[in-house]
């Protein structure tokens, strides 16, 4: 219930703010003309939230599948080119031969 006493500090502050243009006029907010329109608006908002959720999940799924494909590609590319084993060390020819029996 609004207070109509103009001498209260709060009402003086509101009046000064309205005169300075800091607040909007006290125009009433128009409500939806019927319950049907309200239901349609709420249904549209709910449908938009649902769509955003589904799209987010779908894009997350696509990103996860791409990450798995990239990992498997790199894994099999690296596995298909194994490093060549180092040759077995050869005895240097300067070593003496073992004694004959």
Secondary structure, 3 states (H helix, E strand, C coil): CCCCCCCCHHHHHHHHHHHHCCCCCCCCCCCCCCHHHHHHHHHHHHHHHHHHHHHHHHHHHHHHHHHHHHHHHHHHHHHHCCCCCCCCCCCCCCCCCCCCC
